Amino acid sequence: LIIYRPSSNNIGLFGDTTGATLVGIRLIDVSIEGRDNTGSIIGLSEESTLILSYATGSVQGKDNVGGLIGLLDEGEIVKSYALTNIKGSSNIGGIVGVNDDGLIENSYAMGVVEGDLNVGGLLGKNDGGSITNCFATGEVSADVNPGGLIGYGSGTVTNSYWDADKSKQATSSGGERRTTAEMTYPYDSNTYVEWNLLYSWGKDSDYTLDGYPFLRGTTPRHSNNDFGGGDGSQTDPWQIETAEHLNNIRNYLGSYHETYYFIQTSNIDLGVYPWNIGEGWEPIGEYVYLDLSYAFHNCVYNGDNHEVANLFINKPNNDYIGLFALTSHSLITDLSLINIDITGYNKVGGLAGENWGETILLNIFTSGNIVSSGDFTGGLVGLNDIYSVISGSHSDVEILSSGNNVGGLVGLNSISTISNSYSVGSVSGGQSVGGLVGSNLSSTIENSYSTSDVTGNNKVGGLVGFNWQASEVINCYSISNVNGNNMIGGLVGYNNTGSIVINSYSLSDTSGNNFIGGLVGYNAYSYNNNSSVVDNSYALGAVNGNNDVGGLVGSSEHDSIVRRSFSNSS
């Protein structure tokens, strides 16, 4: 990015933002020159938020010049950094020229900063702003008010540091002075106090980044020392031997790389310090709307028939909860997650909160307990989406959810396939609750079964709660106790909009109020001129209900079809 407008104000990739949220902006080797309020990403940021972003290169202006933002007015910068050299006159900073009642946290600057008045390695001027868990290392020079971290001003500065050796500054208007030795690995005990050096920050033990901490998932990094061996190639995958190696995978997220290969070479126990304290494990990856830069993307993970035991996560208000937050265009095979203990909100699963975009799971097993209060909860995956595949996998998980789309294996299976898989255990949820899958949307489930006991309100099934939009259940069965209110089926609660149940059976005992069936509770509605169909299937379990109760189907209407099927249910 090149911008040359030395007589213009509010200069950057975005000149002026108001109430905006910018995520995952990456600018390489910028050359930007403006006048007042000049930054690489934003010139003037008003009540806006910048997250997981960085810039390298050079930025030059007159007043209020910063490596990322010229003037931050009541906004936020989170988990971002600047490797930019900055020049200007007054209020010149490595990340921000002026911080006016804004928040900057978990961020850093490492460029040279030059000016005349109010010049700092991180901030030129802090006008009532808050700085938490930040550092600066660049050389700083000014005629008046130079500072290693902050040139001038006042505000709240917590656990933030500057390198007095490299900055050549002994003072700062906030922050704590440290030497290069204290700030670089192995880090002095009085530096980076209360920083999250497990999940938010990483330790640069091999000095790939000169020994300073790096932002996991934001700072580009490639170090073979993060693993037990290998080089990340198909022929020599990175070796995952320890919990720390597993945690280091979060340094290699994103969509801007060739395929990364990992292989687990031993069993891993996460039920020990520091992985089992507080909120427990931080899911690998982050969900960013329309951006896979922070997902487990384009990777192959071979568990090699090893296990990860005692995964503990306690984040009842958070989404995308599991060993992985979000997987995309990846392959995960031959892995067992034993004795999981997970609490989350939406999109909660033992392995992943969401399995997206042609991700394949083969021979995966989960056991333990999951609690959620939101939607899309599964023993293996919360949401299996967009041409993803699960095969040869099973779960033995007790799931307790107050939300919808809850399944023993998958909460919502959307435009995807599940085959040769099964679930045992128990499942409890609100609507669209199934022993194997809560809701099956435009998807196929075949050669699979469930023995999970299932409890819910509406659309509850021994295998699938809600089978809809041209979905298929083929060669499947259930043997369980299924209980709910409306549309309760031994195999499928609600078969809807041109969906098919074929060559399948239920031995489940089923009970509820309305639309209760030994195989399907409610079979209804066509889709694109295709009827909902029950074909060559049967039910043998006990059925109890009040209205629209059938040994095979509780109610079949609206152009739906039932053929070559029978019931011997009582």
C-alpha positions in Angstrom: 0.0 0.0 0.0 1.4 3.4 -1.1 -0.2 6.7 -0.2 1.5 10.0 -0.9 -0.8 12.9 0.3 1.5 15.1 2.4 -1.0 18.0 2.5 -4.1 15.9 3.4 -5.5 15.0 6.8 -7.0 11.6 7.9 -4.8 9.4 5.8 -4.6 5.6 5.9 -6.1 2.5 4.3 -9.2 3.9 5.9 -9.1 7.7 6.3 -11.9 8.0 8.9 -14.0 5.4 10.7 -16.9 5.9 13.0 -18.4 3.0 15.0 -16.6 0.5 12.8 -15.1 -2.9 13.7 -12.1 -4.0 11.7 -10.7 -7.5 12.1 -7.8 -9.2 10.5 -6.3 -6.3 8.6 -2.7 -7.2 7.4 -0.6 -4.6 5.6 2.8 -5.5 4.4 5.6 -3.0 3.6 3.3 0.1 3.5 4.7 3.5 2.5 2.3 6.2 3.7 2.7 9.9 3.9 0.0 12.4 5.0 -0.4 15.4 7.2 -2.5 15.3 10.5 -4.1 12.0 11.7 -2.1 9.6 9.6 -1.8 5.8 10.2 -1.2 2.7 8.2 -4.7 1.3 8.8 -6.8 4.3 10.0 -6.1 8.0 10.0 -8.9 9.0 12.4 -10.7 6.3 14.4 -13.8 7.4 16.2 -15.4 4.9 18.5 -14.1 2.1 16.3 -12.4 -1.2 17.1 -9.3 -2.8 15.5 -8.6 -6.4 16.3 -6.1 -9.1 15.2 -4.4 -6.7 12.8 -0.8 -5.6 11.9 1.2 -3.4 9.6 4.9 -3.2 8.5 6.7 -0.5 6.5 6.8 3.2 7.1 4.4 6.0 8.0 5.1 9.7 7.9 3.0 12.8 8.7 2.9 16.0 10.7 0.7 15.7 13.8 -1.0 12.7 15.3 0.9 10.0 13.5 0.9 6.3 14.4 2.0 2.9 13.1 -1.6 1.6 13.0 -3.8 4.6 13.8 -3.1 8.4 13.8 -5.8 9.4 16.3 -7.8 6.9 18.4 -10.9 8.6 19.7 -12.7 6.4 22.3 -12.0 3.3 20.3 -10.1 0.1 20.9 -7.0 -1.7 19.6 -6.8 -5.4 20.6 -4.2 -8.1 19.8 -2.5 -6.0 17.1 1.0 -4.8 16.4 3.1 -2.5 14.2 6.5 -3.0 12.8 6.5 0.4 11.2 9.0 3.2 11.2 7.3 6.5 12.1 8.2 10.1 11.4 6.3 13.3 12.2 6.2 16.5 14.3 4.0 16.2 17.3 2.1 13.3 18.9 4.0 10.5 17.2 3.7 6.8 18.3 4.6 3.3 17.3 1.0 2.2 17.3 -1.1 5.4 17.9 -0.3 9.1 17.7 -2.9 10.1 20.2 -5.1 7.9 22.4 -8.1 9.9 23.4 -10.0 7.9 26.0 -9.4 4.7 24.0 -8.3 1.2 25.0 -5.2 -0.6 23.8 -4.5 -4.1 25.1 -2.4 -7.1 24.2 -0.6 -5.1 21.5 3.0 -4.0 20.7 5.2 -1.9 18.5 8.8 -2.5 17.4 9.6 0.3 14.9 11.8 3.4 15.1 9.8 6.5 16.1 11.0 10.0 15.4 9.5 13.5 16.0 9.7 16.8 17.7 7.1 16.8 20.5 5.4 14.0 22.4 7.0 10.9 20.9 6.7 7.4 22.3 7.5 3.8 21.3 3.8 2.9 21.6 1.9 6.2 22.0 2.8 9.8 21.3 0.2 11.2 23.6 -2.1 9.4 26.0 -5.2 11.6 26.8 -7.1 9.6 29.4 -6.7 6.3 27.6 -6.2 2.8 29.0 -3.1 0.7 28.1 -3.0 -3.0 29.3 -0.5 -5.7 28.5 1.5 -3.9 25.8 5.1 -3.3 25.0 7.4 -1.3 22.8 11.0 -1.9 21.8 11.8 0.7 19.0 14.3 3.5 19.2 12.6 6.8 20.1 13.9 10.3 19.5 12.3 13.7 20.1 13.3 17.3 21.1 10.5 17.5 23.8 8.8 14.7 25.7 10.3 11.5 24.3 9.2 8.3 26.1 10.1 4.7 25.8 6.4 3.7 25.9 4.4 7.0 26.0 5.7 10.4 25.1 3.3 12.6 27.1 0.0 12.5 28.9 -1.9 10.6 31.5 -4.2 7.7 31.7 -4.3 4.1 33.0 -1.2 2.0 32.1 -1.2 -1.6 33.4 1.5 -4.3 33.0 3.0 -2.6 30.0 6.7 -2.2 29.3 9.4 -0.6 27.2 12.9 -1.7 26.3 15.1 1.0 27.7 18.2 -0.3 26.0 16.8 -0.4 22.5 14.6 2.7 22.8 17.4 4.7 24.3 14.9 6.2 26.6 15.1 6.0 30.4 11.7 7.6 31.0 8.1 7.4 29.8 4.7 9.0 30.7 3.5 5.6 31.9 4.6 2.0 31.8 7.5 0.2 33.3 11.2 0.4 32.2 13.0 -2.9 31.5 16.3 -3.9 29.9 16.5 -6.0 26.8 17.6 -9.0 28.9 14.5 -8.6 31.1 12.1 -8.4 28.2 13.5 -11.2 26.0 13.2 -15.0 26.6 13.3 -16.5 29.2 11.7 -13.2 30.5 12.3 -11.8 33.9 9.8 -12.6 36.6 8.9 -8.9 37.0 8.1 -8.5 33.3 4.8 -9.5 31.5 3.1 -9.8 34.9 -0.3 -11.4 34.6 0.0 -11.8 30.9 -1.6 -14.8 29.3 1.5 -16.5 28.0 -0.4 -19.7 27.3 -3.1 -18.6 24.9 -3.0 -14.9 24.0 0.8 -14.6 23.9 3.5 -17.0 23.0 7.1 -17.4 24.3 9.7 -16.8 21.6 12.1 -19.3 23.0 14.2 -19.7 19.8 14.4 -16.0 19.1 12.6 -16.2 15.8 11.2 -12.8 16.8 14.2 -11.5 18.7 13.0 -13.2 21.9 10.0 -10.9 22.7 6.6 -12.4 23.2 4.4 -12.8 20.1 0.7 -12.7 19.6 -0.6 -16.2 19.0 -2.6 -16.3 15.8 -1.7 -12.8 14.8 2.1 -12.7 14.5 3.4 -14.7 11.6 5.6 -17.4 12.9 7.4 -20.5 11.7 9.6 -22.4 14.2 10.2 -26.1 14.2 11.0 -25.8 17.9 7.3 -25.4 18.6 7.0 -29.1 18.2 8.8 -32.4 19.0 10.2 -32.7 15.5 9.3 -32.5 11.8 9.1 -29.6 9.4 5.3 -29.5 8.8 5.5 -31.2 5.4 3.5 -34.3 4.3 6.6 -36.5 4.5 7.8 -35.1 7.8 4.8 -33.7 9.8 5.3 -31.6 12.9 5.2 -34.0 15.9 2.8 -33.4 18.7 4.2 -35.1 21.8 3.1 -32.8 24.6 0.2 -30.5 25.7 2.5 -27.6 24.9 3.1 -28.8 21.4 -0.7 -29.2 21.0 -1.1 -25.6 22.2 1.5 -24.3 19.8 -0.8 -25.3 16.9 -2.5 -22.0 17.5 0.6 -20.3 16.1 0.0 -21.8 12.7 -3.6 -20.8 11.9 -5.0 -19.0 8.9 -5.6 -19.2 5.2 -2.4 -17.8 3.9 -0.2 -20.9 3.9 0.4 -24.2 2.1 -1.0 -27.3 3.8 0.4 -27.9 7.3 0.8 -31.5 8.5 0.8 -32.6 12.2 1.0 -36.1 13.7 0.4 -36.9 17.4 3.1 -39.2 18.7 2.0 -39.9 22.3 -1.1 -39.6 24.5 -1.6 -36.2 26.0 -3.2 -35.3 29.3 -4.8 -31.8 29.6 -6.1 -32.5 33.1 -3.0 -31.0 34.7 -1.7 -27.5 35.5 -1.9 -25.1 33.7 -4.4 -26.5 31.3 -7.1 -27.4 33.9 -7.3 -24.1 35.9 -9.7 -21.2 35.6 -11.6 -21.4 32.3 -9.4 -24.3 31.2 -8.3 -24.9 27.7 -8.6 -22.1 25.2 -10.1 -23.5 21.9 -7.6 -23.4 19.1 -8.5 -20.7 16.6 -11.0 -17.9 16.6 -14.2 -17.2 14.6 -13.9 -14.0 12.5 -16.8 -13.2 10.2 -15.9 -14.0 6.5 -12.3 -14.5 7.4 -10.5 -17.9 7.9 -7.2 -16.3 9.0 -7.7 -17.4 12.6 -9.3 -20.9 11.9 -7.6 -24.3 11.9 -7.5 -24.1 8.1 -5.9 -26.1 5.4 -4.2 -28.5 7.9 -3.9 -32.3 8.3 -3.9 -33.6 11.9 -3.2 -37.4 12.3 -3.9 -38.5 15.8 -2.2 -41.8 14.9 -4.6 -43.6 17.3 -3.5 -41.6 20.3 -5.7 -39.8 22.8 -6.1 -36.4 24.4 -7.5 -36.9 27.9 -9.3 -34.7 30.4 -10.0 -31.7 28.1 -11.6 -29.1 30.5 -13.3 -25.9 29.2 -15.5 -23.7 31.4 -16.8 -20.8 29.2 -20.5 -20.7 29.7 -21.0 -17.4 27.8 -18.7 -18.2 24.9 -19.3 -19.6 21.4 -17.1 -21.9 19.3 -16.1 -24.2 22.1 -14.1 -27.4 21.7 -10.5 -28.6 21.4 -10.7 -26.5 18.2 -13.0 -23.4 17.9 -13.3 -23.6 14.1 -11.9 -26.0 11.5 -11.9 -25.4 7.8 -10.8 -27.3 4.7 -8.8 -29.7 7.0 -8.5 -33.4 7.7 -8.4 -34.8 11.3 -8.1 -38.5 11.7 -7.6 -41.3 14.3 -7.9 -39.3 17.5 -9.8 -40.0 20.8 -10.8 -37.3 23.2 -11.3 -39.0 26.5 -13.2 -37.7 29.5 -14.0 -34.2 28.2 -15.7 -31.7 30.6 -16.9 -28.8 28.5 -19.3 -25.9 29.2 -20.1 -23.4 26.5 -22.9 -21.3 24.9 -23.4 -21.7 21.1 -21.5 -24.1 18.8 -20.1 -26.4 21.3 -18.5 -29.8 20.6 -15.9 -32.1 22.0 -13.6 -31.8 19.0 -14.8 -28.5 17.5 -17.4 -25.9 17.9 -17.8 -25.7 14.1 -16.5 -28.0 11.3 -16.7 -25.9 8.2 -16.0 -26.0 4.5 -15.0 -29.5 3.3 -13.4 -30.5 6.6 -13.2 -34.3 7.0 -13.2 -36.1 10.3 -12.3 -39.8 10.2 -12.2 -42.3 13.1 -12.7 -39.7 15.9 -14.0 -40.6 19.3 -15.2 -38.5 22.2 -16.4 -39.3 25.7 -17.3 -37.3 28.8 -19.8 -34.4 29.5 -20.9 -31.3 27.7 -23.2 -28.5 29.1 -24.5 -25.6 27.0 -27.2 -23.0 27.2 -27.2 -21.9 23.5 -27.7 -23.6 20.2 -25.7 -26.2 18.1 -24.3 -28.6 20.6 -22.8 -32.0 19.7 -20.7 -34.7 21.4 -18.2 -34.4 18.6 -19.0 -31.2 16.7 -21.5 -28.4 17.3 -22.1 -27.5 13.7 -20.9 -29.7 10.7 -21.3 -27.4 7.8 -20.7 -26.9 4.0 -19.7 -30.2 2.4 -17.9 -31.5 5.5 -17.7 -35.2 6.2 -17.7 -37.2 9.4 -17.1 -41.0 9.0 -16.2 -43.9 11.2 -16.6 -41.8 14.3 -18.5 -42.1 17.6 -19.3 -40.4 20.9 -20.1 -41.5 24.4 -21.1 -38.1 25.8 -23.7 -37.0 28.3 -25.1 -33.7 26.9 -27.2 -31.3 28.8 -28.4 -28.2 26.9 -31.2 -25.7 27.2 -30.7 -24.7 23.6 -31.8 -26.1 20.2 -30.1 -28.3 17.6 -28.5 -30.7 20.0 -27.2 -34.1 19.1 -25.1 -36.9 20.6 -22.6 -36.6 17.7 -23.5 -33.4 15.9 -25.8 -30.5 16.8 -26.6 -29.3 13.2 -25.5 -31.2 10.1 -25.8 -28.7 7.2 -25.1 -29.5 3.6 -22.7 -32.3 4.8 -22.4 -36.0 5.3 -22.2 -38.4 8.2 -21.6 -42.1 7.6 -20.6 -45.2 9.5 -20.9 -43.4 12.8 -22.8 -43.8 16.1 -23.5 -42.3 19.5 -24.2 -43.7 23.0 -24.7 -41.8 26.2 -27.6 -39.3 26.7 -28.8 -36.1 25.1 -31.1 -33.4 26.6 -32.1 -30.2 24.8 -34.9 -27.9 23.7 -36.0 -28.3 20.1 -34.4 -30.3 17.3 -32.8 -32.9 19.6 -31.5 -36.2 18.3 -29.5 -39.2 19.6 -27.0 -38.7 16.8 -27.9 -35.4 15.1 -30.1 -32.7 16.4 -31.0 -31.2 13.0 -30.1 -32.6 9.5 -30.4 -29.9 6.9 -29.9 -30.7 3.2 -27.6 -33.4 4.3 -27.1 -37.2 4.4 -26.8 -39.6 7.3 -26.1 -43.2 6.3 -25.0 -46.5 7.9 -25.2 -45.0 11.3 -27.0 -45.5 14.6 -27.6 -44.2 18.1 -28.4 -45.8 21.5 -28.4 -42.5 23.3 -31.4 -41.7 25.4 -33.0 -38.5 24.2 -35.1 -35.9 25.9 -36.4 -32.6 24.5 -39.4 -30.5 23.8 -40.3 -30.5 20.1 -38.8 -32.3 17.1 -37.1 -35.0 19.1 -35.8 -38.3 17.6 -33.8 -41.3 18.6 -31.4 -40.6 15.7 -32.4 -37.2 14.3 -34.6 -34.6 15.8 -35.4 -32.6 12.6 -34.7 -34.0 9.1 -35.4 -31.3 6.6 -34.8 -29.6 3.2 -34.2 -32.7 1.1 -32.2 -34.5 3.7 -31.6 -38.3 3.7 -31.5 -40.9 6.5 -30.3 -44.2 4.9 -29.6 -47.6 6.5 -29.8 -46.2 10.0 -31.3 -47.3 13.3 -31.9 -46.3 16.9 -32.4 -48.2 20.2 -33.1 -45.9 23.0 -35.7 -44.0 25.1 -37.1 -40.9 23.4 -39.2 -38.4 25.3 -40.6 -35.0 24.5 -43.7 -33.0 23.8 -44.5 -32.6 20.1 -43.2 -34.4 17.0 -41.4 -37.2 18.8 -40.1 -40.2 16.8 -38.2 -43.3 17.7 -35.9 -42.5 14.8 -36.8 -39.1 13.5 -38.9 -36.5 15.2 -39.9 -34.4 12.2 -39.3 -35.5 8.6 -40.0 -32.4 6.5 -39.7 -30.6 3.1 -38.9 -33.4 0.7 -36.6 -35.4 3.1 -36.3 -39.2 3.0 -36.0 -42.0 5.6 -35.2 -45.3 3.9 -34.0 -48.7 4.8 -34.0 -47.8 8.5 -35.6 -48.9 11.7 -36.2 -48.0 15.4 -36.4 -50.2 18.4 -36.8 -47.1 20.6 -39.5 -46.6 23.2 -41.1 -43.2 22.4 -43.4 -41.0 24.5 -44.8 -37.5 24.2 -47.9 -35.4 23.7 -48.7 -34.7 20.1 -47.4 -36.3 16.8 -45.7 -39.3 18.4 -44.5 -42.2 16.2 -42.5 -45.3 16.6 -40.3 -44.4 13.7 -41.3 -40.8 12.7 -43.3 -38.3 14.7 -44.5 -36.1 11.9 -43.9 -36.7 8.2 -45.0 -33.7 6.1 -44.5 -31.2 3.3 -42.9 -31.5 -0.1 -39.9 -29.5 -1.4 -39.2 -28.7 -5.1 -42.1 -31.0 -5.9 -40.5 -33.9 -4.0 -42.5 -35.4 -1.2 -41.3 -36.3 2.3 -40.9 -40.1 2.2 -40.6 -43.0 4.7 -39.7 -46.1 2.7 -38.8 -49.7 3.5 -38.5 -49.0 7.2 -40.1 -50.3 10.4 -40.5 -49.6 14.2 -40.9 -52.1 17.0 -40.7 -50.1 20.2 -43.4 -48.9 22.6 -45.2 -45.7 21.7 -47.2 -43.5 24.1 -48.9 -40.1 23.5 -52.1 -38.2 23.5 -52.8 -37.0 20.0 -51.8 -38.2 16.6 -50.0 -41.3 17.8 -48.9 -44.1 15.5 -46.8 -47.2 15.8 -44.9 -46.2 12.7 -45.7 -42.5 12.0 -47.6 -40.1 14.3 -49.0 -38.0 11.4 -48.2 -38.1 7.7 -49.8 -35.4 5.6 -49.2 -32.5 3.1 -48.2 -34.7 0.1 -46.0 -36.9 2.2 -45.5 -40.6 1.4 -45.1 -43.8 3.6 -44.5 -47.0 1.7 -43.2 -50.6 2.2 -43.0 -50.0 5.9 -44.5 -51.5 9.0 -44.8 -51.3 12.7 -45.2 -53.9 15.5 -45.1 -51.2 18.1 -47.3 -51.4 21.2 
